[in-house]
Amino acid sequence: MSEPWVKMVTAQTPTNIAVIKYWGKRDETLILPVNDSISITLDPAHLCTTTTVAVSPSFVQDRMWLNGKEISLSGGRYQNCLREIRARACDIEDKERGIKISKKDWEKLHVHIASYNNFPTAAGLASSAAGFACLVFALAKLMNAKEDNSELSAIARQGSGSACRSLFGGFVKWNMGKVEDGSDSLAIQVVDEKHWHDLVIIIAVDLQTIHSFAISWRNNSFFCDKLEIRGQRCIVSSREKETSSTTGMHETVETSLLLQHRAKEIVPKRIVQMEMSIKNRDFASFAHLTCADSNQFHAVCLDTCPPIFYMNDTSHRIISCVEKWNRSEGTPQVAYTFDAGPNAVLIAHNRKAAAQLLQKLLFYFPPNSDTQLNSYVLGDKSILKDAGIEDLKDVEALPPPSEIKDAARYKGDVSYFICTRPGRGPVLLSDESQALLSPETGLPK
């Protein structure tokens, strides 16, 4: 190891959205939850984190760049992940390049990390989940750690709780665990992404100032929040949240009696029911549980002192749209869920329902006249064809949904939609052109 060299690994990890929510920690240092949770992994072609990690004897300290900007690695969560993976590092040898690293060498070698999210950071889209999962997965591959993805999930959890669920594709369960050291608090795959392949997910993103104000007393002020909504997963805001998930959870655990009831009495039963509905592909049960758990999560936020407001008027309009349509059909066509933000994730039970949903969303939230349809509906654009929409004239000609009388339209409230689907877990990227660091210097390209 006398001559300078750089060894790199690049990985890609999806984000996930919980259908049975994680909210509240019983141990904030180890990030141990007060209840189990279940999530759906989203297609990384549309929402993912890409991370390159590099090691070289020429590096003088650990460094990290997020979306092109260098950030500090001094935070406890980053240090936890780095420490845990280094403790599991094994010998590696690259005979072709003459590189040999022993387990002991990893203790004194430094790493460079570059990470990029293809979706907004800190806006309620689980960017930290994908980010920490990708960091742990990439470091484990670089350092030749032998742990499987479930074991790695217990490390990713120490960076961001939801990160443990991004180590698998399809539907994933995070077991809260019981032991104090958190060793049994890890993720397992319920079913893979092929099990329920006909589900379609839509997100909606609204970058404009919404008609109402989101309220926060934490700074003794009102603030006008920006909303964003994206495709078969609906994103209502790309702006950073006023109340972070970490802060919100702490305050909820300290003040909400409803959270205690939820964790002890409600969630354990819902977990069993949700696993059964997923394995049986029972969409009616799945939709009921998903919507009910999302609503209860936000009720818990309102039960917090001071109350936390993550949803807004656009969020409420989407809920109303889905509820009225489901009732008019007599059986659920779409499930909705909202994480710690105003972004609506809409899960349609098949492509036909997804096409109808997109028609309704485009009726309620048509683009501005200067917006191209190609940039308004992103991700899997084939849903547009299923919906019979080729251009903006088709959007303008959409009839109002029959289940709502005197339906209003909110042009410009939504910036764009993303259509996606259940996706796979993390993978290594072998194409060197996708690396975010230079193979010569280990610095960002």
C-alpha positions, -999 to +999 in steps of 0.1 A: +000+000+000+030+023-005+019+039-038-013+060-039-044+043-052-082+048-050-106+019-046-143+027-051-177+012-050-210+028-063-244+017-051-280+027-057-307+023-031-345+030-033-366+050-009-396+036+008-430+047+021-445+032+052-481+019+050-480+011+088-461+041+102-430+044+123-434+073+147-417+075+181-385+061+196-380+042+228-343+048+225-332+079+206-295+070+205-299+035+190-331+046+171-353+019+185-390+024+176-421+021+198-438-001+173-433-024+142-438-008+108-443-020+072-433-002+040-434-004+003-401+001-016-404+024-046-389+019-080-353+033-079-357+043-115-378+072-102-368+077-066-334+067-053-301+076-038-268+069-056-237+068-034-200+063-043-176+054-015-138+054-019-108+045+001-072+055-004-040+058+017-038+093+004-070+105+021-062+124+053-098+124+068-133+111+062-152+134+039-187+135+024-205+154-004-243+154-006-258+166-039-225+182-047-221+201-015-196+190+012-212+183+045-198+174+080-194+138+090-191+148+127-227+140+135-234+110+157-255+092+131-228+092+104-202+082+130-224+053+142-227+039+107-190+043+099-179+028+132-202-002+129-192-010+093-154-006+101-158-030+130-171-056+105-146-049+077-127-079+063-095-084+043-097-075+006-072-081-022-072-067-058-044-086-074-048-068-107-042-034-092-018-046-065-041-035-037-043-054-004-061-042+027-062-062+059-089-060+085-066-040+107-057-016+079-093-003+078-089+012+113-065+038+099-077+043+064-101+072+056-130+072+032-146+097+008-183+096+002-205+113-025-242+109-025-269+121-047-307+120-044-328+122-075-357+137-054-360+166-029-341+162+004-358+168+038-392+173+022-410+142+036-399+118+009-377+096+030-345+109+015-326+101+047-339+065+046-325+060+011-294+080+019-283+060+050-293+027+035-272+034+005-242+046+027-243+014+048-247-009+018-219+008-002-195+008+027-202-028+035-194-038-001-163-016-001-150-031+032-160-067+023-183-070+053-200-104+055-234-094+070-265-099+050-290-071+042-311-078+073-281-075+095-269-044+077-304-029+083-297-028+120-267-005+112-286+017+087-313+021+114-287+039+135-284+066+108-322+069+101-348+046+114-367+041+081-334+034+064-335-002+076-365-008+053-347+004+022-323-026+023-350-047+006-374-044-023-411-050-023-429-049+011-407-047+041-413-051+079-392-034+105-394-054+137-392-031+167-373-057+186-372-062+224-335-064+236-319-032+249-289-032+226-312-031+195-297-062+179-331-076+171-345-043+157-340-049+120-358-053+087-371-084+069-387-087+035-424-096+036-427-102-002-405-091-031-415-065-057-428-091-081-454-104-057-479-076-062-465-062-095-498-047-107-498-020-081-492+015-094-480+044-072-485+081-078-469+112-061-479+149-066-456+178-061-467+214-057-440+241-057-463+271-054-475+288-023-507+270-012-539+289-004-537+282+033-510+286+058-492+258+076-490+267+112-461+264+135-459+277+171-424+264+176-410+298+163-441+317+176-449+325+140-470+315+110-452+305+078-465+300+043-454+266+031-448+255-004-464+224-017-454+198-042-472+168-056-457+140-077-473+112-098-486+078-086-470+090-056-482+125-047-457+150-035-472+182-021-440+199-011-403+199-020-396+225+006-378+214+038-401+206+067-407+231+094-407+204+120-382+176+113-392+140+119-366+137+147-379+167+166-415+158+159-411+122+172-394+134+204-422+158+212-449+133+204-433+106+227-431+132+255-467+146+252-491+123+232-513+099+251-527+088+218-493+076+207-491+053+237-525+038+229-516+034+192-483+016+199-497-008+225-532-015+212-536-005+176-504-012+156-497-048+167-531-059+153-527-038+122-493-053+115-508-088+115-537-077+093-514-058+069-490-088+064-520-110+056-535-085+031-502-081+013-495-119+011-531-124-001-531-094-024-563-083-007-565-047-019-597-038-001-581-047+033-548-032+023-564+002+013-585+003+045-554-003+067-531+021+048-556+050+049-565+044+085-530+042+097-520+074+078-549+092+093-541+080+128-504+090+124-514+125+116-540+125+145-510+116+168-491+146+154-521+168+162-523+153+197-487+164+202-480+195+223-475+218+206-494+202+177-476+193+145-492+201+111-476+182+083-506+182+058-522+212+041-551+221+020-538+203-011-533+171+010-569+174+023-583+178-012-565+147-024-579+127+006-614+139-002-610+130-039-599+095-031-625+089-003-654+100-025-642+079-055-637+048-034-672+052-019-688+057-052-672+025-066-683+005-035-648-009-032-614+008-028-597+017-060-569+037-044-552+039-010-535+071+003-508+076+028-489+107+040-455+106+058-442+135+079-450+161+052-478+172+029-469+147+001-496+123-008-486+088-019-515+072-038-515+034-044-538+022-072-547-015-073-540-018-110-531+002-141-568+008-150-574+024-116-542+043-119-552+057-153-585+068-139-568+083-108-544+103-131-574+117-150-590+129-118-557+144-105-551+162-138-587+175-137-583+189-102-548+201-106-541+210-143-508+225-152-502+261-159-506+270-196-468+275-200-460+240-186-453+211-210-471+178-203-438+160-207-424+178-177-456+176-157-460+139-156-427+121-148-416+086-142-437+059-159-453+081-186-471+052-202-499+058-177-507+089-197-514+067-227-536+045-206-555+076-195-560+087-231-540+119-226-515+130-253-513+168-248-526+197-227-558+200-248-567+165-235-562+177-200-584+208-205-611+186-220-612+162-190-648+160-176-653+165-139-654+133-118-690+121-116-688+115-079-683+152-071-708+179-080-695+214-089-659+202-088-634+231-086-600+231-104-567+243-089-545+252-118-509+257-108-512+242-073-493+211-085-459+213-100-457+178-115-466+141-110-444+111-107-458+077-117-439+047-102-443+012-089-430-012-062-393-016-067-362-037-060-337-033-031-301-019-033-277-029-060-241-022-070-235-002-102-207-016-123-207+012-148-178+034-138-194+064-156-221+064-129-196+069-101-198+102-083-161+104-074-130+105-097-112+071-098-079+091-099-084+115-070-114+102-050-129+137-052-163+146-068-163+146-105 
